[in-house]
C-alpha cells in the first residue's frame, strides 16, 4: 500500500491520554548516548532516600536530540525574556531538608 505524503497545509493530529497528560515530576536527567541514539532518563530524587527510580526514559536519534536541544534553548530564551534569568542550581542555596521536617533515623 502506497502512502501519500501529507500536503504542506495539513496538520498533524496528536492525542495524549489522561495518564500521560498528568506527567511525571523529575529533578534529575541522566543522558547517555551511542553512535545511533541518545537515551534520556528522568529521575525524581528525594532527599533522605537512598534509592531513586527512573520515572521516564526517552530514546532519540542524534538528529532529534539536536532538534530538542535547539527547541529547549529557544523556549528558555523566551521564558527568561518574560520571567527573568533562571539561576543555575549552583547559584541557589537549597536547604538539605527542602523546607520540610529534618529526617531522622
N, CA, C and O atoms as a GROMACS GRO file, in nm:
protein
  420
    1UNK      N    1   0.084  -0.118   0.000
    1UNK     CA    2   0.000   0.000   0.000
    1UNK      C    3   0.088   0.124   0.000
    1UNK      O    4   0.171   0.140   0.089
    2UNK      N    5   0.071   0.210  -0.098
    2UNK     CA    6   0.149   0.333  -0.106
    2UNK      C    7   0.092   0.438  -0.013
    2UNK      O    8  -0.029   0.456  -0.003
    3UNK      N    9   0.181   0.507   0.056
    3UNK     CA   10   0.139   0.618   0.142
    3UNK      C   11   0.172   0.748   0.071
    3UNK      O   12   0.284   0.769   0.025
    4UNK      N   13   0.074   0.834   0.063
    4UNK     CA   14   0.093   0.965   0.001
    4UNK      C   15   0.149   1.062   0.104
    4UNK      O   16   0.107   1.060   0.219
    5UNK      N   17   0.243   1.146   0.065
    5UNK     CA   18   0.293   1.246   0.160
    5UNK      C   19   0.181   1.344   0.196
    5UNK      O   20   0.091   1.370   0.117
    6UNK      N   21   0.190   1.398   0.319
    6UNK     CA   22   0.091   1.495   0.364
    6UNK      C   23   0.110   1.625   0.287
    6UNK      O   24   0.223   1.669   0.266
    7UNK      N   25   0.000   1.688   0.245
    7UNK     CA   26   0.013   1.820   0.182
    7UNK      C   27   0.073   1.919   0.281
    7UNK      O   28   0.059   1.902   0.402
    8UNK      N   29   0.138   2.022   0.230
    8UNK     CA   30   0.206   2.119   0.316
    8UNK      C   31   0.113   2.190   0.413
    8UNK      O   32   0.158   2.234   0.519
    9UNK      N   33  -0.015   2.202   0.380
    9UNK     CA   34  -0.106   2.277   0.466
    9UNK      C   35  -0.181   2.188   0.566
    9UNK      O   36  -0.262   2.239   0.643
   10UNK      N   37  -0.156   2.058   0.566
   10UNK     CA   38  -0.226   1.971   0.659
   10UNK      C   39  -0.160   1.975   0.797
   10UNK      O   40  -0.040   2.002   0.809
   11UNK      N   41  -0.238   1.946   0.900
   11UNK     CA   42  -0.188   1.949   1.036
   11UNK      C   43  -0.175   1.807   1.089
   11UNK      O   44  -0.251   1.718   1.052
   12UNK      N   45  -0.079   1.788   1.177
   12UNK     CA   46  -0.059   1.660   1.243
   12UNK      C   47  -0.152   1.654   1.364
   12UNK      O   48  -0.149   1.744   1.448
   13UNK      N   49  -0.232   1.551   1.374
   13UNK     CA   50  -0.326   1.535   1.485
   13UNK      C   51  -0.258   1.451   1.592
   13UNK      O   52  -0.231   1.332   1.570
   14UNK      N   53  -0.230   1.510   1.706
   14UNK     CA   54  -0.161   1.442   1.815
   14UNK      C   55  -0.256   1.429   1.932
   14UNK      O   56  -0.318   1.527   1.974
   15UNK      N   57  -0.268   1.308   1.986
   15UNK     CA   58  -0.354   1.283   2.101
   15UNK      C   59  -0.267   1.248   2.221
   15UNK      O   60  -0.156   1.198   2.206
   16UNK      N   61  -0.321   1.276   2.341
   16UNK     CA   62  -0.250   1.242   2.464
   16UNK      C   63  -0.350   1.180   2.561
   16UNK      O   64  -0.459   1.232   2.582
   17UNK      N   65  -0.312   1.068   2.620
   17UNK     CA   66  -0.400   1.001   2.715
   17UNK      C   67  -0.400   1.080   2.847
   17UNK      O   68  -0.309   1.158   2.873
   18UNK      N   69  -0.502   1.059   2.927
   18UNK     CA   70  -0.511   1.128   3.056
   18UNK      C   71  -0.390   1.093   3.144
   18UNK      O   72  -0.335   1.179   3.212
   19UNK      N   73  -0.351   0.967   3.142
   19UNK     CA   74  -0.238   0.923   3.225
   19UNK      C   75  -0.110   0.995   3.185
   19UNK      O   76  -0.036   1.041   3.272
   20UNK      N   77  -0.083   1.006   3.057
   20UNK     CA   78   0.038   1.074   3.011
   20UNK      C   79   0.027   1.223   3.036
   20UNK      O   80   0.127   1.288   3.069
   21UNK      N   81  -0.092   1.280   3.020
   21UNK     CA   82  -0.113   1.424   3.040
   21UNK      C   83  -0.083   1.467   3.184
   21UNK      O   84  -0.048   1.582   3.207
   22UNK      N   85  -0.097   1.376   3.280
   22UNK     CA   86  -0.066   1.408   3.419
   22UNK      C   87   0.082   1.436   3.437
   22UNK      O   88   0.120   1.514   3.525
   23UNK      N   89   0.165   1.375   3.357
   23UNK     CA   90   0.309   1.399   3.361
   23UNK      C   91   0.376   1.328   3.477
   23UNK      O   92   0.311   1.269   3.563
   24UNK      N   93   0.507   1.336   3.477
   24UNK     CA   94   0.591   1.281   3.583
   24UNK      C   95   0.686   1.392   3.626
   24UNK      O   96   0.744   1.459   3.542
   25UNK      N   97   0.702   1.411   3.756
   25UNK     CA   98   0.796   1.510   3.806
   25UNK      C   99   0.936   1.449   3.806
   25UNK      O  100   0.955   1.335   3.851
   26UNK      N  101   1.033   1.524   3.757
   26UNK     CA  102   1.172   1.480   3.760
   26UNK      C  103   1.260   1.599   3.796
   26UNK      O  104   1.239   1.710   3.747
   27UNK      N  105   1.360   1.575   3.881
   27UNK     CA  106   1.455   1.680   3.915
   27UNK      C  107   1.598   1.639   3.878
   27UNK      O  108   1.694   1.702   3.921
   28UNK      N  109   1.609   1.532   3.799
   28UNK     CA  110   1.739   1.487   3.751
   28UNK      C  111   1.720   1.421   3.615
   28UNK      O  112   1.628   1.341   3.598
   29UNK      N  113   1.805   1.453   3.521
   29UNK     CA  114   1.805   1.386   3.391
   29UNK      C  115   1.944   1.328   3.370
   29UNK      O  116   2.045   1.397   3.385
   30UNK      N  117   1.948   1.202   3.334
   30UNK     CA  118   2.074   1.133   3.306
   30UNK      C  119   2.075   1.104   3.157
   30UNK      O  120   1.985   1.038   3.105
   31UNK      N  121   2.178   1.152   3.088
   31UNK     CA  122   2.183   1.137   2.942
   31UNK      C  123   2.302   1.049   2.905
   31UNK      O  124   2.415   1.074   2.946
   32UNK      N  125   2.273   0.946   2.827
   32UNK     CA  126   2.378   0.860   2.772
   32UNK      C  127   2.356   0.853   2.621
   32UNK      O  128   2.248   0.884   2.571
   33UNK      N  129   2.459   0.812   2.549
   33UNK     CA  130   2.442   0.804   2.404
   33UNK      C  131   2.534   0.699   2.344
   33UNK      O  132   2.637   0.662   2.401
   34UNK      N  133   2.494   0.653   2.227
   34UNK     CA  134   2.576   0.567   2.143
   34UNK      C  135   2.586   0.638   2.008
   34UNK      O  136   2.543   0.752   1.994
   35UNK      N  137   2.643   0.570   1.910
   35UNK     CA  138   2.651   0.633   1.778
   35UNK      C  139   2.515   0.641   1.710
   35UNK      O  140   2.500   0.712   1.611
   36UNK      N  141   2.415   0.568   1.762
   36UNK     CA  142   2.284   0.562   1.696
   36UNK      C  143   2.173   0.632   1.773
   36UNK      O  144   2.069   0.665   1.714
   37UNK      N  145   2.192   0.656   1.904
   37UNK     CA  146   2.080   0.710   1.980
   37UNK      C  147   2.126   0.781   2.107
   37UNK      O  148   2.235   0.756   2.159
   38UNK      N  149   2.040   0.870   2.154
   38UNK     CA  150   2.055   0.935   2.283
   38UNK      C  151   1.947   0.880   2.374
   38UNK      O  152   1.832   0.867   2.332
   39UNK      N  153   1.982   0.848   2.498
   39UNK     CA  154   1.886   0.798   2.596
   39UNK      C  155   1.882   0.898   2.710
   39UNK      O  156   1.984   0.928   2.772
   40UNK      N  157   1.761   0.950   2.739
   40UNK     CA  158   1.743   1.046   2.847
   40UNK      C  159   1.654   0.981   2.952
   40UNK      O  160   1.537   0.953   2.926
   41UNK      N  161   1.711   0.957   3.070
   41UNK     CA  162   1.636   0.901   3.183
   41UNK      C  163   1.600   1.015   3.277
   41UNK      O  164   1.687   1.090   3.321
   42UNK      N  165   1.470   1.028   3.308
   42UNK     CA  166   1.422   1.130   3.400
   42UNK      C  167   1.396   1.064   3.535
   42UNK      O  168   1.326   0.964   3.544
   43UNK      N  169   1.455   1.123   3.641
   43UNK     CA  170   1.453   1.064   3.775
   43UNK      C  171   1.400   1.167   3.873
   43UNK      O  172   1.424   1.286   3.858
   44UNK      N  173   1.328   1.121   3.974
   44UNK     CA  174   1.283   1.205   4.085
   44UNK      C  175   1.363   1.163   4.208
   44UNK      O  176   1.336   1.059   4.268
   45UNK      N  177   1.462   1.245   4.243
   45UNK     CA  178   1.548   1.216   4.358
   45UNK      C  179   1.494   1.293   4.478
   45UNK      O  180   1.480   1.415   4.472
   46UNK      N  181   1.466   1.223   4.586
   46UNK     CA  182   1.416   1.288   4.708
   46UNK      C  183   1.522   1.279   4.816
   46UNK      O  184   1.586   1.175   4.832
   47UNK      N  185   1.541   1.388   4.891
   47UNK     CA  186   1.642   1.386   4.997
   47UNK      C  187   1.609   1.283   5.103
   47UNK      O  188   1.493   1.261   5.137
   48UNK      N  189   1.712   1.220   5.154
   48UNK     CA  190   1.694   1.121   5.259
   48UNK      C  191   1.653   0.984   5.208
   48UNK      O  192   1.636   0.892   5.287
   49UNK      N  193   1.636   0.970   5.078
   49UNK     CA  194   1.601   0.839   5.021
   49UNK      C  195   1.726   0.780   4.957
   49UNK      O  196   1.789   0.844   4.873
   50UNK      N  197   1.761   0.660   4.996
   50UNK     CA  198   1.885   0.603   4.944
   50UNK      C  199   1.875   0.557   4.798
   50UNK      O  200   1.977   0.536   4.733
   51UNK      N  201   1.753   0.541   4.748
   51UNK     CA  202   1.736   0.486   4.614
   51UNK      C  203   1.630   0.567   4.540
   51UNK      O  204   1.530   0.608   4.598
   52UNK      N  205   1.653   0.589   4.411
   52UNK     CA  206   1.556   0.659   4.327
   52UNK      C  207   1.531   0.576   4.203
   52UNK      O  208   1.613   0.493   4.163
   53UNK      N  209   1.414   0.598   4.142
   53UNK     CA  210   1.377   0.523   4.022
   53UNK      C  211   1.367   0.614   3.902
   53UNK      O  212   1.333   0.732   3.913
   54UNK      N  213   1.398   0.558   3.786
   54UNK     CA  214   1.375   0.629   3.661
   54UNK      C  215   1.224   0.636   3.641
   54UNK      O  216   1.156   0.533   3.643
   55UNK      N  217   1.173   0.757   3.623
   55UNK     CA  218   1.030   0.777   3.604
   55UNK      C  219   0.990   0.767   3.458
   55UNK      O  220   0.879   0.726   3.425
   56UNK      N  221   1.084   0.805   3.370
   56UNK     CA  222   1.054   0.802   3.227
   56UNK      C  223   1.186   0.793   3.150
   56UNK      O  224   1.286   0.851   3.192
   57UNK      N  225   1.184   0.722   3.040
   57UNK     CA  226   1.302   0.712   2.953
   57UNK      C  227   1.259   0.751   2.812
   57UNK      O  228   1.161   0.698   2.759
   58UNK      N  229   1.333   0.843   2.753
   58UNK     CA  230   1.307   0.886   2.617
   58UNK      C  231   1.431   0.851   2.534
   58UNK      O  232   1.543   0.882   2.573
   59UNK      N  233   1.409   0.785   2.421
   59UNK     CA  234   1.518   0.746   2.332
   59UNK      C  235   1.502   0.825   2.202
   59UNK      O  236   1.396   0.823   2.139
   60UNK      N  237   1.609   0.895   2.164
   60UNK     CA  238   1.606   0.984   2.049
   60UNK      C  239   1.718   0.952   1.952
   60UNK      O  240   1.824   0.904   1.992
   61UNK      N  241   1.695   0.978   1.823
   61UNK     CA  242   1.805   0.973   1.727
   61UNK      C  243   1.893   1.095   1.754
   61UNK      O  244   1.847   1.191   1.814
   62UNK      N  245   2.019   1.093   1.712
   62UNK     CA  246   2.104   1.211   1.730
   62UNK      C  247   2.042   1.337   1.668
   62UNK      O  248   2.054   1.446   1.724
   63UNK      N  249   1.977   1.323   1.553
   63UNK     CA  250   1.915   1.438   1.488
   63UNK      C  251   1.802   1.495   1.573
   63UNK      O  252   1.790   1.617   1.588
   64UNK      N  253   1.718   1.408   1.630
   64UNK     CA  254   1.609   1.456   1.714
   64UNK      C  255   1.660   1.512   1.846
   64UNK      O  256   1.602   1.606   1.901
   65UNK      N  257   1.769   1.457   1.899
   65UNK     CA  258   1.828   1.511   2.021
   65UNK      C  259   1.876   1.654   1.996
   65UNK      O  260   1.858   1.742   2.081
   66UNK      N  261   1.936   1.677   1.881
   66UNK     CA  262   1.983   1.812   1.849
   66UNK      C  263   1.866   1.908   1.829
   66UNK      O  264   1.872   2.023   1.871
   67UNK      N  265   1.760   1.860   1.765
   67UNK     CA  266   1.640   1.945   1.748
   67UNK      C  267   1.579   1.977   1.885
   67UNK      O  268   1.533   2.089   1.906
   68UNK      N  269   1.578   1.881   1.977
   68UNK     CA  270   1.527   1.905   2.112
   68UNK      C  271   1.613   2.010   2.183
   68UNK      O  272   1.561   2.099   2.249
   69UNK      N  273   1.745   1.998   2.169
   69UNK     CA  274   1.835   2.096   2.231
   69UNK      C  275   1.803   2.237   2.181
   69UNK      O  276   1.795   2.330   2.260
   70UNK      N  277   1.786   2.252   2.050
   70UNK     CA  278   1.755   2.384   1.993
   70UNK      C  279   1.618   2.433   2.042
   70UNK      O  280   1.603   2.552   2.073
   71UNK      N  281   1.519   2.344   2.048
   71UNK     CA  282   1.386   2.382   2.095
   71UNK      C  283   1.390   2.425   2.241
   71UNK      O  284   1.325   2.524   2.278
   72UNK      N  285   1.465   2.353   2.325
   72UNK     CA  286   1.478   2.391   2.466
   72UNK      C  287   1.548   2.526   2.480
   72UNK      O  288   1.505   2.611   2.558
   73UNK      N  289   1.654   2.547   2.404
   73UNK     CA  290   1.727   2.674   2.408
   73UNK      C  291   1.634   2.789   2.371
   73UNK      O  292   1.631   2.891   2.439
   74UNK      N  293   1.560   2.773   2.264
   74UNK     CA  294   1.467   2.878   2.219
   74UNK      C  295   1.360   2.906   2.325
   74UNK      O  296   1.328   3.021   2.352
   75UNK      N  297   1.305   2.800   2.384
   75UNK     CA  298   1.199   2.819   2.483
   75UNK      C  299   1.252   2.877   2.613
   75UNK      O  300   1.182   2.955   2.678
   76UNK      N  301   1.374   2.842   2.652
   76UNK     CA  302   1.433   2.901   2.772
   76UNK      C  303   1.457   3.050   2.749
   76UNK      O  304   1.433   3.130   2.838
   77UNK      N  305   1.504   3.086   2.631
   77UNK     CA  306   1.524   3.228   2.600
   77UNK      C  307   1.392   3.304   2.607
   77UNK      O  308   1.388   3.415   2.660
   78UNK      N  309   1.285   3.246   2.553
   78UNK     CA  310   1.153   3.311   2.558
   78UNK      C  311   1.106   3.324   2.703
   78UNK      O  312   1.053   3.429   2.743
   79UNK      N  313   1.123   3.219   2.782
   79UNK     CA  314   1.084   3.221   2.923
   79UNK      C  315   1.158   3.331   2.997
   79UNK      O  316   1.097   3.410   3.069
   80UNK      N  317   1.291   3.336   2.979
   80UNK     CA  318   1.372   3.433   3.051
   80UNK      C  319   1.342   3.577   3.007
   80UNK      O  320   1.356   3.669   3.087
   81UNK      N  321   1.302   3.596   2.884
   81UNK     CA  322   1.269   3.732   2.840
   81UNK      C  323   1.144   3.784   2.910
   81UNK      O  324   1.127   3.905   2.924
   82UNK      N  325   1.058   3.694   2.955
   82UNK     CA  326   0.935   3.733   3.026
   82UNK      C  327   0.955   3.728   3.178
   82UNK      O  328   0.909   3.816   3.249
   83UNK      N  329   1.023   3.625   3.227
   83UNK     CA  330   1.031   3.597   3.370
   83UNK      C  331   1.165   3.627   3.436
   83UNK      O  332   1.178   3.614   3.558
   84UNK      N  333   1.263   3.667   3.360
   84UNK     CA  334   1.396   3.690   3.415
   84UNK      C  335   1.482   3.565   3.405
   84UNK      O  336   1.434   3.456   3.376
   85UNK      N  337   1.611   3.584   3.430
   85UNK     CA  338   1.707   3.474   3.417
   85UNK      C  339   1.677   3.361   3.515
   85UNK      O  340   1.642   3.384   3.630
   86UNK      N  341   1.693   3.241   3.467
   86UNK     CA  342   1.682   3.123   3.552
   86UNK      C  343   1.820   3.103   3.616
   86UNK      O  344   1.920   3.095   3.546
   87UNK      N  345   1.823   3.096   3.748
   87UNK     CA  346   1.950   3.074   3.817
   87UNK      C  347   1.988   2.927   3.811
   87UNK      O  348   1.903   2.839   3.823
   88UNK      N  349   2.117   2.903   3.792
   88UNK     CA  350   2.167   2.766   3.798
   88UNK      C  351   2.159   2.718   3.942
   88UNK      O  352   2.163   2.798   4.035
   89UNK      N  353   2.148   2.587   3.962
   89UNK     CA  354   2.140   2.531   4.097
   89UNK      C  355   2.259   2.570   4.182
   89UNK      O  356   2.247   2.584   4.304
   90UNK      N  357   2.376   2.587   4.118
   90UNK     CA  358   2.495   2.626   4.194
   90UNK      C  359   2.478   2.763   4.257
   90UNK      O  360   2.542   2.794   4.358
   91UNK      N  361   2.392   2.847   4.198
   91UNK     CA  362   2.370   2.982   4.249
   91UNK      C  363   2.264   2.986   4.359
   91UNK      O  364   2.252   3.086   4.430
   92UNK      N  365   2.188   2.878   4.374
   92UNK     CA  366   2.078   2.874   4.471
   92UNK      C  367   2.120   2.788   4.588
   92UNK      O  368   2.165   2.674   4.570
   93UNK      N  369   2.106   2.840   4.708
   93UNK     CA  370   2.138   2.763   4.828
   93UNK      C  371   2.012   2.695   4.878
   93UNK      O  372   1.930   2.757   4.945
   94UNK      N  373   1.996   2.566   4.846
   94UNK     CA  374   1.880   2.491   4.890
   94UNK      C  375   1.910   2.426   5.025
   94UNK      O  376   2.017   2.369   5.044
   95UNK      N  377   1.817   2.435   5.119
   95UNK     CA  378   1.837   2.361   5.245
   95UNK      C  379   1.830   2.212   5.217
   95UNK      O  380   1.758   2.168   5.128
   96UNK      N  381   1.904   2.135   5.294
   96UNK     CA  382   1.906   1.991   5.271
   96UNK      C  383   1.771   1.926   5.294
   96UNK      O  384   1.744   1.819   5.239
   97UNK      N  385   1.685   1.986   5.374
   97UNK     CA  386   1.554   1.925   5.400
   97UNK      C  387   1.446   1.981   5.308
   97UNK      O  388   1.329   1.946   5.325
   98UNK      N  389   1.480   2.065   5.212
   98UNK     CA  390   1.386   2.120   5.114
   98UNK      C  391   1.266   2.185   5.180
   98UNK      O  392   1.157   2.186   5.122
   99UNK      N  393   1.282   2.240   5.298
   99UNK     CA  394   1.173   2.311   5.364
   99UNK      C  395   1.083   2.224   5.448
   99UNK      O  396   0.995   2.275   5.518
  100UNK      N  397   1.103   2.094   5.445
  100UNK     CA  398   1.021   2.002   5.525
  100UNK      C  399   1.091   1.968   5.655
  100UNK      O  400   1.196   2.024   5.686
  101UNK      N  401   1.034   1.878   5.731
  101UNK     CA  402   1.098   1.839   5.857
  101UNK      C  403   1.230   1.769   5.833
  101UNK      O  404   1.249   1.703   5.731
  102UNK      N  405   1.321   1.784   5.926
  102UNK     CA  406   1.450   1.718   5.916
  102UNK      C  407   1.432   1.568   5.935
  102UNK      O  408   1.365   1.523   6.028
  103UNK      N  409   1.492   1.490   5.845
  103UNK     CA  410   1.478   1.344   5.853
  103UNK      C  411   1.557   1.290   5.972
  103UNK      O  412   1.666   1.339   6.003
  104UNK      N  413   1.501   1.189   6.036
  104UNK     CA  414   1.569   1.123   6.147
  104UNK      C  415   1.566   0.974   6.124
  104UNK      O  416   1.472   0.920   6.068
  105UNK      N  417   1.673   0.909   6.170
  105UNK     CA  418   1.680   0.763   6.154
  105UNK      C  419   1.619   0.694   6.274
  105UNK      O  420   1.616   0.572   6.280
   0.00000   0.00000   0.00000
